[in-house]
Amino acid sequence: MPQRLDAGAPGFAAAFAALVAQKRDDSADVSTTVAGIIADVQARGDAAVAELTARFDRVDLDALGWEIGGAALDAALDGLTPDLRGALDLAAARIRAFHERQKPAGNDMTDAAGVRTGVRWSPVDAAGLYVPGGRAAYPSSVLMNAIPAVVAGVRDLIMVTPTPGGTPNPLVLAAARVAGVSRVFRIGGAQAVAALALGTAKIPRVDVITGPGNAFVAEAKRQLYGRVGIDMVAGPSEVVIVSDGGSNPDWIAADLLAQAEHDPVAQSILITTSAAEADAVERAVMRQLETLATAAVAAASWRDFGAIITVASLADTLPLLDALAPEHAELMVDDPEWLFARMRHAGSVFLGRHTPEAAGDYLAGPNHVLPTGRRARFASGLSVSDFMKRTTFLDCGPRGLAAIGPAGAAIADVEGLAAHAASIRLRLETPT
């Protein structure tokens, strides 16, 4: 059974604080193992990647081929049913349109002192996309990770995906073709992340790595950050649904289970102003679990990490929402704009009773790669700017340097940096 909390009951503050602090990440200490894998790939390159792939995925890369060629991607796309092909095309178009609006604009201005300053945005040369090959082998993740990179103008988009037993996921390959991926390699795990970050004879080195993965993949991204850019170190998925007592309990239950079925350590939380609605939703969840194909995973998540919280008013949900800083927040209330305007922390917000989080997962447009584990307090979802870098520029000219240079030299004097001061004063004293 999920945890039941009443905001008006004694001991609520302590119980809620424990809920917020609850650890759901993989408890295994993978840091040492991943450090060893990275060191091995750095020392031995492709040989290390091949050995690890044979061990974990039962794939002989030299025999089967490291790269999945364009013909295989075309065949996967051609093999889709018309309905599924149409769905992927619609999703790609909507995701692309949303991310086109994200492209940052530079600026260029000359101020009253005659000093020209500005910002120029440019894409990274190459990006790596990690696509899992196990429980989380989702073509939607390919679209969500690849399309922002393509919109940003990334020249080379390299995808890696494990193929346990040697068989790639055809939907993943089809999505890669739709999204505009440049090349696809049949490798996965921490060794794939290391190969992308460090480069090998066969695997191109990239500048940014994005995409979901297990604890080993996440740890590899964390350890390699600084040598390569990453999107985020993501943990188990989560949703917080807020309702005012007027929602359909079956809808809420379905949305809670939609999150729970991702992973046994995913988290689904309902905050409601109605105790009767809380009871009805709990019954609806149990009823839907009886026929849900993913019930084993969803039931474990709901039992171990689910929660239902009752509050006196919608205003009382605000501090709870901000403390939870959820990856996804569904506002199933009569006036979602009122609540949305006042909440501060969430990865993505879904407004109104007819906006299930699942719509955002696939094709609505906003990216579904979002901060988890309360990280929405300081982090944002994947965007076009994650595949770009910002370069500032400065042009003083004689007039501008004459206006601001003396102050700069004075500050350099105070800091004891004589060469800094001289580099300015020499130009002021001998401008030609």
PLY file of the C-alpha trace (Angstrom):
ply
format ascii 1.0
element vertex 432
property float x
property float y
property float z
element edge 431
property int vertex1
property int vertex2
end_header
0.00 0.00 0.00
1.24 3.55 -0.66
2.08 5.89 2.15
-0.91 7.99 3.32
-0.21 11.40 4.87
-2.55 14.07 6.20
-1.09 17.57 6.26
-3.23 18.40 9.28
-2.14 15.44 11.38
0.51 15.50 14.12
3.88 14.40 12.88
3.16 15.34 9.26
6.21 17.63 8.93
8.60 14.85 9.92
6.86 12.25 7.76
6.84 14.56 4.74
10.50 15.48 5.24
11.31 11.75 5.22
9.36 11.35 1.99
11.29 14.18 0.35
14.63 12.75 1.51
13.78 9.17 0.54
16.57 7.63 -1.55
15.45 5.84 -4.69
18.64 5.70 -6.72
20.35 2.37 -7.24
21.95 1.53 -3.91
24.78 -0.47 -5.45
28.18 1.19 -5.21
29.05 1.34 -8.89
31.63 4.12 -8.68
34.69 1.86 -8.46
33.48 -0.45 -11.24
32.79 2.46 -13.57
36.15 4.09 -12.81
37.82 0.83 -13.81
35.86 0.63 -17.06
36.76 4.21 -17.98
40.44 3.60 -17.26
40.36 0.42 -19.34
38.76 2.15 -22.33
41.27 4.99 -22.04
44.20 2.55 -21.96
43.07 -0.04 -24.52
40.43 1.71 -26.58
38.43 -0.52 -28.92
39.83 -3.73 -27.44
38.34 -2.86 -24.04
35.00 -1.88 -25.59
34.85 -5.14 -27.55
35.65 -7.30 -24.52
33.08 -5.58 -22.31
30.41 -5.77 -25.03
31.04 -9.50 -25.46
30.77 -10.00 -21.69
27.64 -7.97 -21.02
25.73 -8.07 -24.32
26.94 -11.40 -25.77
27.93 -9.62 -28.98
31.12 -10.14 -30.99
31.54 -6.66 -32.46
34.26 -7.63 -34.91
32.13 -10.47 -36.30
28.76 -8.72 -36.32
29.99 -5.20 -37.05
30.48 -2.22 -34.76
28.25 0.13 -36.72
24.63 -0.31 -37.74
24.57 1.11 -41.26
22.15 3.44 -42.92
20.54 0.60 -44.88
19.43 -1.04 -41.62
17.97 2.26 -40.43
16.10 2.69 -43.71
14.79 -0.87 -43.53
13.57 -0.35 -39.96
11.74 2.80 -41.01
10.24 1.17 -44.09
9.09 -1.77 -41.97
6.82 0.33 -39.77
3.09 0.14 -40.15
1.59 3.29 -41.71
-0.03 4.24 -38.39
3.21 3.96 -36.43
5.19 5.74 -39.13
2.64 8.54 -39.04
2.85 8.71 -35.25
6.65 8.99 -35.31
6.53 11.65 -38.02
3.93 13.64 -36.09
5.94 13.39 -32.88
9.14 14.45 -34.66
7.43 17.42 -36.29
5.94 18.65 -33.02
9.17 18.17 -31.07
11.12 19.97 -33.80
8.69 22.89 -33.90
8.84 23.33 -30.12
12.63 23.24 -30.05
12.98 25.63 -32.99
11.44 28.25 -30.69
14.20 27.57 -28.16
17.11 28.56 -30.39
18.93 31.31 -28.50
19.53 34.63 -30.19
22.83 36.42 -29.88
23.19 40.14 -29.40
25.52 42.89 -30.59
25.49 46.48 -29.32
27.72 49.52 -28.98
27.21 51.55 -25.80
27.58 55.28 -25.14
31.30 54.89 -24.40
31.85 53.43 -27.87
32.49 49.90 -26.57
30.98 47.09 -28.63
29.91 43.94 -26.76
27.84 40.92 -27.65
27.12 37.21 -27.54
27.35 34.64 -30.32
25.84 31.15 -30.02
27.27 28.21 -31.97
26.66 24.45 -31.91
29.12 21.87 -30.64
30.77 19.88 -33.42
29.63 16.42 -32.28
27.11 15.03 -29.81
26.66 11.51 -28.48
23.24 10.03 -27.83
22.92 7.06 -25.47
19.86 4.89 -26.07
19.24 2.01 -23.63
18.56 -1.45 -24.96
16.74 -2.99 -22.01
13.55 -1.96 -20.20
13.94 1.66 -21.34
14.41 1.08 -25.10
12.06 3.82 -26.21
11.98 5.42 -29.67
10.48 8.52 -28.04
13.77 9.05 -26.17
15.64 8.99 -29.47
13.46 11.80 -30.81
13.65 13.84 -27.61
17.45 13.65 -27.44
18.37 13.83 -31.10
16.04 16.50 -32.44
17.27 19.34 -30.18
20.82 18.55 -31.32
19.78 18.67 -34.97
17.92 21.95 -34.40
21.02 23.37 -32.70
23.01 22.61 -35.84
25.26 19.85 -34.49
27.33 18.47 -37.37
27.76 14.87 -36.20
25.22 13.06 -34.02
26.56 9.69 -32.90
24.14 7.22 -31.31
25.16 4.24 -29.21
22.72 1.52 -28.21
23.36 -1.94 -26.78
22.01 -4.89 -28.77
21.88 -7.83 -26.32
22.29 -11.01 -28.31
23.06 -8.94 -31.41
19.54 -7.82 -32.30
18.88 -4.05 -32.36
15.49 -2.58 -31.52
13.90 -1.75 -34.91
11.78 1.07 -33.48
14.90 2.72 -32.06
16.59 2.47 -35.46
13.54 3.88 -37.22
13.40 6.79 -34.78
17.10 7.45 -35.36
16.45 7.80 -39.09
13.44 10.07 -38.52
15.38 12.27 -36.07
18.46 12.72 -38.27
21.11 10.71 -36.39
24.40 10.54 -38.30
25.82 7.17 -37.19
24.73 4.31 -34.90
27.02 1.93 -32.99
25.89 -1.29 -31.27
27.58 -0.66 -27.92
26.20 0.26 -24.52
27.00 0.57 -20.83
29.68 2.66 -19.16
32.13 1.55 -21.87
30.01 3.23 -24.56
29.91 6.49 -22.60
33.68 6.30 -22.10
34.26 5.62 -25.81
32.16 8.64 -26.78
33.85 10.90 -24.24
37.42 9.79 -24.90
37.25 8.66 -28.51
38.69 5.41 -29.89
39.90 4.27 -33.28
36.34 3.26 -34.22
34.14 5.51 -32.04
34.31 9.28 -32.72
34.93 11.54 -29.76
32.01 13.85 -29.04
31.60 17.12 -27.15
28.29 16.43 -25.38
26.61 13.18 -24.28
22.89 12.96 -23.57
20.37 10.19 -23.02
19.07 7.95 -20.23
20.69 4.82 -18.88
21.14 2.60 -15.86
23.21 3.37 -12.77
26.47 2.48 -14.56
25.70 4.80 -17.47
24.71 7.64 -15.13
27.87 7.16 -13.07
30.03 7.14 -16.19
28.50 10.44 -17.28
29.13 11.88 -13.82
32.77 10.79 -13.76
33.47 12.00 -17.29
31.79 15.39 -16.88
34.42 18.02 -17.50
36.07 16.02 -20.25
32.74 16.01 -22.05
29.50 17.89 -21.54
26.49 15.95 -20.28
22.79 16.65 -20.11
22.31 15.59 -16.47
22.80 12.72 -14.05
19.22 11.49 -13.94
17.65 9.10 -11.45
14.33 7.27 -11.26
11.32 9.03 -12.75
8.61 10.75 -10.69
5.27 12.52 -10.90
3.27 14.62 -8.46
-0.43 15.06 -9.25
-2.44 17.81 -7.58
-6.23 17.53 -7.56
-8.98 19.65 -6.02
-11.44 16.82 -5.45
-13.15 17.24 -8.80
-11.08 14.90 -10.95
-11.97 11.48 -12.29
-10.32 8.96 -9.92
-9.67 6.57 -12.81
-7.79 9.27 -14.70
-5.61 10.05 -11.69
-4.98 6.36 -11.06
-3.95 5.80 -14.67
-1.54 8.73 -14.53
-0.01 7.49 -11.28
0.49 4.03 -12.78
1.86 5.48 -16.02
4.77 6.78 -13.99
5.04 3.75 -11.73
5.38 1.31 -14.64
8.68 2.92 -15.68
10.68 1.35 -12.87
10.21 -0.32 -9.47
11.90 2.73 -7.94
9.84 5.33 -9.82
7.66 7.51 -7.61
4.00 8.58 -8.00
2.45 11.02 -5.53
-1.07 12.41 -5.30
-1.82 15.59 -3.35
-5.55 16.21 -2.99
-7.86 18.46 -1.03
-10.41 15.64 -0.71
-10.09 12.60 1.55
-12.91 10.96 -0.41
-10.98 11.46 -3.65
-7.86 10.01 -2.01
-9.80 6.86 -1.08
-11.37 6.60 -4.53
-8.00 6.96 -6.28
-6.41 4.31 -4.08
-9.20 1.88 -4.95
-8.91 2.77 -8.66
-5.18 2.07 -8.65
-5.70 -1.38 -7.16
-8.48 -2.09 -9.66
-6.38 -1.06 -12.66
-3.40 -3.07 -11.46
-5.46 -6.24 -11.82
-5.39 -5.97 -15.62
-2.27 -3.86 -16.25
0.33 -5.66 -18.36
3.14 -3.93 -16.45
1.57 -4.59 -13.05
4.61 -6.29 -11.54
6.77 -3.19 -11.95
4.02 -0.64 -11.31
2.76 -2.39 -8.16
6.26 -2.49 -6.67
6.77 1.21 -7.34
3.35 2.15 -5.94
3.80 -0.04 -2.86
7.32 1.06 -1.97
7.45 4.68 -3.09
3.90 5.86 -3.81
2.17 8.39 -1.57
-1.20 10.08 -1.17
-1.27 13.35 0.74
-4.43 15.17 1.81
-4.36 18.93 2.41
-6.94 21.48 3.51
-6.63 23.79 0.48
-4.80 24.17 -2.80
-2.64 26.89 -1.25
-1.32 24.23 1.12
0.03 22.26 -1.84
2.53 24.98 -2.81
5.21 24.36 -0.16
4.83 20.61 -0.72
5.28 20.94 -4.47
8.33 23.13 -4.11
9.92 20.79 -1.57
9.32 17.79 -3.86
10.52 19.73 -6.94
9.08 16.98 -9.12
10.24 15.92 -12.52
6.58 16.04 -13.65
3.75 17.98 -11.99
0.15 17.48 -13.13
-2.26 20.19 -12.00
-5.68 18.49 -12.28
-7.63 21.42 -10.85
-10.27 23.88 -12.02
-7.78 26.77 -12.23
-4.33 25.33 -12.97
-2.94 28.73 -13.98
-3.39 30.01 -10.42
-1.31 27.17 -9.03
1.23 27.23 -11.87
1.92 30.93 -11.34
2.77 30.34 -7.68
4.82 27.12 -7.77
8.57 27.53 -8.21
10.17 24.15 -8.82
9.28 21.48 -11.39
10.88 19.95 -14.45
7.70 20.18 -16.53
4.13 21.14 -15.61
0.96 19.69 -17.15
-2.00 22.04 -16.92
-5.58 20.88 -16.49
-7.41 17.56 -16.32
-7.02 16.83 -20.04
-3.22 17.03 -20.07
-1.78 13.67 -19.02
1.97 13.50 -18.55
2.01 10.67 -21.09
1.16 13.18 -23.84
4.35 15.00 -22.99
6.33 11.77 -23.05
5.66 11.23 -26.71
4.65 14.03 -28.99
3.26 17.21 -27.43
6.53 19.06 -28.05
8.31 19.93 -24.76
11.26 17.68 -23.98
10.74 14.70 -21.70
14.38 14.59 -20.54
13.93 16.28 -17.17
15.69 16.65 -13.81
14.76 14.04 -11.19
15.52 13.49 -7.52
14.48 17.02 -6.42
17.04 18.51 -8.86
14.37 20.70 -10.47
15.27 23.14 -7.68
18.34 24.11 -9.74
18.22 22.23 -13.06
16.16 22.29 -16.24
15.12 19.84 -18.91
17.09 19.10 -22.06
17.00 21.91 -24.60
18.64 23.20 -27.76
21.09 25.25 -25.69
22.55 22.05 -24.20
24.07 21.41 -27.63
25.39 24.95 -28.05
27.95 27.19 -26.42
27.90 30.91 -25.83
30.84 33.05 -26.89
31.06 36.67 -25.80
32.95 39.27 -27.82
34.37 42.71 -27.15
35.59 45.52 -29.40
36.82 48.63 -27.56
38.39 50.65 -30.37
40.45 53.76 -29.53
37.48 55.78 -28.25
36.10 52.98 -26.09
39.45 52.13 -24.53
40.06 55.81 -23.82
36.75 55.90 -21.95
37.09 52.77 -19.81
40.80 51.99 -19.89
41.99 54.24 -17.03
39.53 52.61 -14.62
40.67 49.16 -15.72
44.33 50.06 -15.16
43.51 51.41 -11.72
41.85 48.14 -10.72
44.86 46.20 -12.05
47.15 48.34 -9.88
45.14 47.53 -6.79
45.27 43.83 -7.62
49.03 44.01 -8.04
48.95 42.86 -11.67
51.40 45.25 -13.28
51.36 43.66 -16.74
47.57 43.96 -16.86
47.84 47.68 -16.12
50.63 48.13 -18.65
48.71 46.37 -21.43
46.02 49.04 -21.07
48.21 52.13 -20.41
50.57 51.45 -23.31
47.63 51.68 -25.68
46.35 54.85 -24.04
49.80 56.48 -24.21
50.64 55.35 -27.78
47.28 54.75 -29.48
48.81 54.23 -32.94
0 1
1 2
2 3
3 4
4 5
5 6
6 7
7 8
8 9
9 10
10 11
11 12
12 13
13 14
14 15
15 16
16 17
17 18
18 19
19 20
20 21
21 22
22 23
23 24
24 25
25 26
26 27
27 28
28 29
29 30
30 31
31 32
32 33
33 34
34 35
35 36
36 37
37 38
38 39
39 40
40 41
41 42
42 43
43 44
44 45
45 46
46 47
47 48
48 49
49 50
50 51
51 52
52 53
53 54
54 55
55 56
56 57
57 58
58 59
59 60
60 61
61 62
62 63
63 64
64 65
65 66
66 67
67 68
68 69
69 70
70 71
71 72
72 73
73 74
74 75
75 76
76 77
77 78
78 79
79 80
80 81
81 82
82 83
83 84
84 85
85 86
86 87
87 88
88 89
89 90
90 91
91 92
92 93
93 94
94 95
95 96
96 97
97 98
98 99
99 100
100 101
101 102
102 103
103 104
104 105
105 106
106 107
107 108
108 109
109 110
110 111
111 112
112 113
113 114
114 115
115 116
116 117
117 118
118 119
119 120
120 121
121 122
122 123
123 124
124 125
125 126
126 127
127 128
128 129
129 130
130 131
131 132
132 133
133 134
134 135
135 136
136 137
137 138
138 139
139 140
140 141
141 142
142 143
143 144
144 145
145 146
146 147
147 148
148 149
149 150
150 151
151 152
152 153
153 154
154 155
155 156
156 157
157 158
158 159
159 160
160 161
161 162
162 163
163 164
164 165
165 166
166 167
167 168
168 169
169 170
170 171
171 172
172 173
173 174
174 175
175 176
176 177
177 178
178 179
179 180
180 181
181 182
182 183
183 184
184 185
185 186
186 187
187 188
188 189
189 190
190 191
191 192
192 193
193 194
194 195
195 196
196 197
197 198
198 199
199 200
200 201
201 202
202 203
203 204
204 205
205 206
206 207
207 208
208 209
209 210
210 211
211 212
212 213
213 214
214 215
215 216
216 217
217 218
218 219
219 220
220 221
221 222
222 223
223 224
224 225
225 226
226 227
227 228
228 229
229 230
230 231
231 232
232 233
233 234
234 235
235 236
236 237
237 238
238 239
239 240
240 241
241 242
242 243
243 244
244 245
245 246
246 247
247 248
248 249
249 250
250 251
251 252
252 253
253 254
254 255
255 256
256 257
257 258
258 259
259 260
260 261
261 262
262 263
263 264
264 265
265 266
266 267
267 268
268 269
269 270
270 271
271 272
272 273
273 274
274 275
275 276
276 277
277 278
278 279
279 280
280 281
281 282
282 283
283 284
284 285
285 286
286 287
287 288
288 289
289 290
290 291
291 292
292 293
293 294
294 295
295 296
296 297
297 298
298 299
299 300
300 301
301 302
302 303
303 304
304 305
305 306
306 307
307 308
308 309
309 310
310 311
311 312
312 313
313 314
314 315
315 316
316 317
317 318
318 319
319 320
320 321
321 322
322 323
323 324
324 325
325 326
326 327
327 328
328 329
329 330
330 331
331 332
332 333
333 334
334 335
335 336
336 337
337 338
338 339
339 340
340 341
341 342
342 343
343 344
344 345
345 346
346 347
347 348
348 349
349 350
350 351
351 352
352 353
353 354
354 355
355 356
356 357
357 358
358 359
359 360
360 361
361 362
362 363
363 364
364 365
365 366
366 367
367 368
368 369
369 370
370 371
371 372
372 373
373 374
374 375
375 376
376 377
377 378
378 379
379 380
380 381
381 382
382 383
383 384
384 385
385 386
386 387
387 388
388 389
389 390
390 391
391 392
392 393
393 394
394 395
395 396
396 397
397 398
398 399
399 400
400 401
401 402
402 403
403 404
404 405
405 406
406 407
407 408
408 409
409 410
410 411
411 412
412 413
413 414
414 415
415 416
416 417
417 418
418 419
419 420
420 421
421 422
422 423
423 424
424 425
425 426
426 427
427 428
428 429
429 430
430 431
